[in-house]
Amino acid sequence: MMSLSTQVLLARHKDTTRYFAVKVLQKKIILKKKEQKHIMAERSVLMKNIKHPFLVGLHCSFQTVDKLYFVLDFVNGGELFYHLQRERVFLEPRARFYAAEIASALGYLHSLHIVYRDLKPENILLDSQGHIVLTDFGLCKEGLEPTGTTTTFCGTPEYLAPEVLQKQAYDRTVDWWCLGSVLYEMLYGLPPFYSRNTAEMYNNILHQTPVLKPNVSNAGRELLEGLLQKDRTRRLGAKDDFLELKYHSFFSPVSWEELMAKKIPPPFVPSVSSPTDLRHFDPEFTHLPVSSSLCSDSMAVTSSMKEAAGAFPGFSYGPPEEQSFM
């Protein structure tokens, strides 16, 4: 899977034969786009959430002269986006299961004073058992206290909260707005304010009420109304954050203790024949050749060279039990 500045490669550890996803980033493009802070924030967040069941785990990070590398859990059940495109909508029990796992992951990040800020189906993966794995922490905001706010304009158009669009101060409730948008999409097939015309979509986000058709339960519609409240101070989660969602009637069938222990059978299990089965990823990405430049400077630079480079000091990371990665 690739973009102009990023490639995600499948790699196998030569000693353990375990598979990993290796995210490769081009330094010159990052520097040109002035995204150093985003990359270092992603590394910092990845180091903190390594043990949460619904957040992708970081095993190590390192750099060469012109590239940065994250070695991450390999998750091959496909993006939620991919499955939504194929099935269009999910039945309510399935949507509730995914929303619960996502909410628990966001609540955990909030407990660490981290706001995710870019929840969308493309950043939500399914593992081979059918559980959620949240990825891509480049837009996270760290150090935001429960009553703290920030003003950076960032996110994905379809899922932007009104206060972000209006360039007002916003807080962690932007994540609950995004969850409401993703849950709406799972239940109804499109984001709540979607339009092909971006200006019209932004106007809808600011001024229109989401259409809540009765094929969704009363509890589901009530939850969506709470999450998609345009006034962030009245939005579900504004007072007690994740706890307000946890005890909402929509989630009453969920045993949160069992959910966190992955003891609730997922409502959908991706058909995966092996650790290298990529059928749930778009062939447009998986069939692309690996850039030969990836191998041109494969030897990791020394600590002194990293510090001399200056742009990404302290990027490399390897816990003691994973030193063989380095």
N, C-alpha and C positions, 0 to 999 in steps of 0.2 A: 504494500500500500504506500502510495507516494504522493508528494506535492512538490512544488518548486523548491522548497527549503527542507523538506522532511521526507524521509523514507522509513518505513517500518518493515523490518526483515525478520524472517523466521530463522532461528539459529539453534544448533544442538550443542550442548556442553560435551566436549570431547571425552571427559572422564565418566560423567554420570549418565550421559545420553539423554538428559532431560532437555526439553525444548523451552526456548524463551523467545520473547519478542524483543528485538533490538531497534530502538528508535534512534535514527541517525539524523542529525541536524547540521546544516552547513553554516559555519561560523560567519563567513563573509555576508551571507544573506541576513542572518540575525543582526549583525552589526549595522548593515545598511538600513534595515527596518527599525533599528533602535529597540530591539526586543530583548536585550540582555536581562533586564529585570524580570521579564516574564519567564525566561528559561531558568533563572536562578530560583524564582518563586516555585516553579514546577518541581525542581529538584528538592527544595526544602519541604514542600508539602508531601512529596512522595516518600521522603524519609520518615515523616511522622505517621503516615497511615498504613504502614507496611503490614500490620496485623489485623486490620479490619476486614471482615468477610466479604464486603461488597465494594471494596476499593482496590484497584490494581496495586500489586506489590512491586517495589523497587528492589532489585538484587544487587545492582552496582551501577555506577556511572563513571565514565572516564572520557578522556579527550585525546585527540591527536592534534597535529599542527593546524588542520583546517576543519575539523569536525568534532561534534559532541555526541556522546552515546549514552543512552539509557538502556539498561538491561532489565526488562520487565517480565511479569507473568505473561505467558502466552495463553490467550483466551480465544477459542475457535468456534464458539457457538454463533458468531455473527453479531452485527450491530442491531440494536432494537430498530433502527431505521430500516434496515434490510428486511426484517420480519414484518414491519408495518407496511412496507411497500408491497410485499407479497400478499398479505392477508387483509390489508386495508383497515380493519378494526379488530380489537380483541374483545372477547366476552368479559364481563365485569369481574368475575373471580380472577382471571388472569391479569387484568389491568390492576386490580387491587394488590395482588402478589408483588408485581413489579414496583408499584408505587410505594408499598411498604418497605421493600428493600432499599429503594432509592432514598426514601425519607430517613431511614435509619443511618444511611451513609452521610447524608447532608447534616443530620443532627450531630453525628460524630465530628464532622469537620467544624461545625459551629461551636462545639464544646472545646475545640482547640483554637477558637477565635479565627477561624478561616471561613471566608465566604467563597463559594464555588464560582458563581457568576456566569457559567456557560452551560447550563443543563440543557441538553437537546438529545434527540434519539441517536444522533451520530456519535455521541460521547458515552453512550450506554451500551455495553456489550453483554452478551450472554455467554456463560461458560458452558462446557460440554454437558453439565448436569441441568442447565436451565436457570441458574442463578444470575442475578445482576452483577456486573462489574463496572464500576464507574471509572472512566479514564480521562486523560488530558486535563492537567491542572495548570495550564499556562496562564489562564486568566484569573486564577485564585487571588484573593486579597487576604493577606495574613495580618495578624495583630489587631483585628477589629473586635473590640469589646462588645458585649451584648447591647449596650446603648450607643455604640459608636457608629459613625457614618463615613462614607467615602463618596467621591464624585466622578471618578473615572468613567467615561462613556465606553462601555465594552459589552460584548455579548453577540448574540445572533438575532437578526431582525425579527423573525417570527415569535421569538420568546422574550423579547425585551419588556421589562416592566415599565409602566407609565412614568414613574419617577426618573428612571434612567433616560428615557426618551426626552423628557423635559429638562434634562441636565441638572436635576435637583440632587440634593444629598440623599443617599439611600443607605439601607442597612441590610442585615442578613435576610430580611423578608423577601429580597429579590429572588432568593433561591426557592422560596415557597410559591411565588408567582410562577416561576419557571416550571416547578413541579406541577402546578395546576394546568399549565399549558400543555405539558407532555401527557398528563393524565387525560385531559380533554381529547388530545389527538389519538390516544390509544382507544378511547371510547367512541369517538365520533368520526375519526378518519382524517381530520385536518386540524392544525392549530386553531385556537378559538377565534382569532381575529384575522385569519389568513386572507390575503389578496395577492394576485400576481403583480399588482401595482403597489410598490413599496410605500409610496406616499399615502395611498388609501389605507393600507394596512396599519401604518402608524396612526392615522386618524382614527381607525377602528379601535386600536389599543387605548387611545386617549379618551374616546368619547362613546364608543358603542358598548352595549351590554352583551355578553356572550349568549348565544342561543343554546338553551339546555333542553333538548328534546326528551320526551318521557320514556324513551327506551332505556334510559339509565335510571337506577333506583333513586328514591327520594334522598337517601343518605349520600349517594354519589353526587347528585346535583347540589346538595347543600355543601358538600366538601368543595366542589368546584367554585361555587359562589364565594366561599370563604377564602380560598386560595387566590382567586382572580379578583379580589377586592382592590379597586384602583387606589384607594387611600391606604397607604402602607401601615398607618397607625391602627387601622381597623382590620387589617388582613389577618387571616388565621395564621398563628405563629408569632404575631407581633408581641404578645405578652410573655408566653412561656415556651416559645420556640417549638421544638420537636414534640414536646409533651402535649401540646394542643392537638397535633395531628394524631399522636399515638392513641389518645383517648376519644377520638372522634368516632361516631357511630359507624361510619363507613368501614373502619378498620376493626370493628367489634369481633368479626370472625377470626382475627389474627392473634395467635399466641406469640407475642414479641420475643419471649425467651426462646421458644422453639425456632422462630424465624432467624434469630441471631446465631443459633447453633446449626443452622441449615438442616433442621429436622422436618421442616414442612416440605413435602414433595412438590417440586415445581409443576405448574399446570401444563408446561410444554417442555419437552426435552429435545434439543436439537439432534438431528440424525448425524452423528459423527462416528466414522469408522476407525479413526486412528488419530494420534496427536498431530499428524500433519495434514489432516483432512481440512481443506479450505473451501468446501462447497458453499458455506454460508457467507462468503465474502465475494464481492463483485469481481468477476474475472478481469474487468477493466484495470484493476489494480494488481491482482495476483499474477497476471500473465506478463506484466512489464519486466524487462530485464533489469538485473541489478547493475547499477552504474559501476563501471570498471574502476572509477576513481575511489570507490570505497576501499579498495585493496592497496592503493598506491602508497598510503602512509599508515599502514595498519599498526605499526608499533606505537604503543602509548608513550606519551612524552613523560619526562621525569618531573618530579615536584618542582625543581628549580626552573625548568623550562615553562611550566604552567604559570608560575608566579611572574616570570619575565613577560609572558604573553599579556598578562594584565586584564584582559577582557573578561575572563571567566575564572577568577581565582577561587580555589576551594571547590570546584565543580566535582572533581573525582571523589568517589565514595565506594567503600567496600567493607561490609561488616566482617568481623574476624572469620566466621565460618564460611565466608564466600570469597576469601582472598584469591582463590584460584582464578577468579574472573579477571583479576588485574594483571 
